[in-house]
Amino acid sequence: MTSNEEYTLKPKAKHSQTGTCQECGASNLIHDNDTGETICAGCGLVLYEEQLLDKGPEWRAFTLEQKAARSRVGCPISYSVHDKGLSTTISQIDRDALGRRLPLSTRLQMWRLRKWQIRSRVHSSVDRNLAQAMSELDRLSDKLYMSQATKEKAAVIYRKALEKGLVRGRSIATIVTASLYAACRGTKTPRSLREIAEVSLVNKKDVARCYRLLLKELDVKIPVADPLTYVSKIAVKAEISGISQGKAIEILRQARHKRIATGKDPTGIAAAVLYIACLQNNEKITQKDIAEAAGVTEVTVRNRYKALQKSLNLDVPDVKPPFPSRSIWNN
């Protein structure tokens, strides 16, 4: 055999009708739907079964930047956009593909097309409602640093409320705020009702009332609030060390095992376990600092602290009272 014949590839054979390889007789065949090839797992012979079209792109990309630059498709469907991002948007740039400035007549024509394009996107009352609601949702998400998943879930909840007619007769901003709070509870995002209401400039009672309405009418399954999700948030605001955070999580797990934290405000429980962990770690912090970071009162931190200390038999160093004793005031 010559050198040329030695490296000559074996021709591709036709797939047999019996479902076995003609080379080795094995029946373990692997079919590739992308290339339309059937390969024998025993000897590696390629058997053509059918010819399929290659649905992949004709270009290659070696980095994420190249892939994003060479892609010719638009953004995926987004429920946080009133038309789900499916409509066409005419750019504000008055230049052609070569970068040359458009003449005045063409610019006026593009301006008229852009105006009618915007009008066609919002042509019904439902579209106008969704456009206003999604704009408010964008503002709240930016203010509260929400993730895209939470934002999309809030948009889906609002769209369901709009389909059921729950928005009729109620404020759009209130329903959007309640939907965002329900999405935060569903995705376990540590945002309280008070924080969301303050950013939305809507009364807290109205938001709570609409939130209960959404839970009742839409049958939304909301998990029980876990104090563990608030520990890191409060610790960052109060500048508490990581060692104290670890001890606070251990105390919280003990309280959860004995069901001491059941029915209590998760923010207050998280603040109390952080305060206990700081005392055990000899980290100087006051109840006032913990309460301000958690957004609760000092009385709440003090009561939860005493209840946890008594129920779990925790060894906590003695703390001086935050206020002078009554004898000083009497004197």
Secondary structure, DSSP 4 states (H G I P E B T S, - for coil): --HHHHTPPPPPEEPPTTSS-TTT----EEEETTTTEEEETTT--EEE-------S-SS--SSHHHHHHH----PPP-TTSTTTT-S----S--B-TTSPBPPHHHHHHHHHHHHHHHHHHS-SHHHHHHHHHHHHHHHHHHHHT--HHHHHHHHHHHHHHHHTT-STTS-HHHHHHHHHHHHHHHHT----HHHHHHHHTS-HHHHHHHHHHHHHHH----PPP-THHHHHHHHHHHT--HHHHHHHHHHHHHHHHTT-STTS-HHHHHHHHHHHHHHHTT----HHHHHHHHTS-HHHHHHHHHHHHHHHT--------SS--HHHHH-
